[in-house]
Amino acid sequence: MTDPKQSHDGGSSIELSIVLPCLNEAETLGACIETAFRALRENGISGEVIVADNGSTDDSPGIARRLGARLVTIAERGYGSALMGGIAAAQGKYILMGDADESYDFMEAPKFLGKLREGCDLVQGCRLGSGGGVVARDAMPFSHRWLGNPAFSLMTRVMFGAPVHDVHCGLRAFSKEHYLRLDQRCTGMEFATEMIIKSSLQGARIAEIPITLRRDGRVTRSPHLRTIRDGWRTLRFLLMLSPRWLFLYPGAMLIALGIAGAAIAFPAVVYRGIHFDVHTLLFAALALLLGYQSILFSIFAKTFAISERLLPRSPRMDRLFQVLNLERGLLLGAIAMAAGLALLLGAWHQWRLTHFGPLDYRRTMRWVIPGMTFTALGFQTILSSFFLSILGMRRK
């Protein structure tokens, strides 16, 4: 074990804390601890090894104590909870986290530390070939290697601009100062994804280092990861943190389809024998209503995520709240409702002229459908304006 009182530059503080989340890892924990200490010792790094135990019922706590690691007991279950507890207890300026199953080689710690010393906030390991990494034979299930991890990593790059090719790699390093700025919330497997997303959104300096993933050393126990369960949780989390992709873009597409449908249906366009009439207008109205509702939900979700510090503050949202305040929202909603009710009144007037008898539906529905649509949009706008004002109160 290196002397924690001596750092690489002669200071008195620990430079690197290696944090190992642990839940019944007695088969492999000892080898990981020994490798971590060896990496610190052979490279002259002032450091410590922390085992964040998450309720092990085997000899994992005893192994950690006997080998000189700091044992931190975390009562709340979850991968993220274990890491939060371990990182909170860490005394180092920098943190290196990695699983305690022998799948990662902690002798690579100096590579990560070097990038941090150069000024990076987060250094992400990459096991996949797209980022120069290597996956040893039988080290990763086929579906994870070729489907799940590449797909989720691509989504993270596209949706959040994260410069990584392996978003789920558990071997990563970061400055504790940066970690505290992230204000991590997820207590489960989403912890690692949350770190990448928040770092990207905050404009952190992120580097990626190719590593080799080895087959883990566990024999008597299966991995903690569950493909379907954790895959769904990751997809759900990515969508929840991206209101644009979950709500805004689909809503904008629906509104575009609605406007296009109304444009050809209202004048009853006939194209190559195909009649676009009131039924098309009805579908267009449905698309408009659904699209508008979806866009409103994107604003709700973004506001809530910012207020709960899941996402950083957004200048665009600040400007939106300045322009679309409660009073303006109520005014716009009232105008839309008034227009809708006027159209509906016009349809009623046509009915009255027939002495409340049969109507020409092709003519009347051109009043009823837009009237219904504007009335519903106006009502939604009024209710949403109040709701957004309630959500926005925490932003002030």
ABEGO torsion letter per residue (X at the ends): XBBAABBAAGBABBABBBBBBBBGAAAAAAAAAAAAAAAAAAAGBBBBBBBBBAGBABAAAAAAAAAGBBBBBBABBEAAAAAAAAAAABABABBBBBBAAGABBAAAAAAAAAAAAAGBABBBBBABAAAGBBBBBGABBAAAAAAAAAAAAAAAAAAAGBBBABAABABBBBBAAAAAAAGBABABAAAAAAAAAAAAAAGBBBBBBBBBBBBBABAABBBABBAAAAAAAAAAAAAAABAAAAAAAAAAAAAAAAAAAAAAAAAGBBBGGBBBBAAAAAAAAAAAAAAAAAAAAAAAAAAAAAAAGABBBBAAAAAAAAABBAAAAAAAAAAAAAAAAAAAAAAAAAAAAAGGBBBBAAAAAAAAAAAAAAAAAAAAAAAAAAAAAAAAAAAX
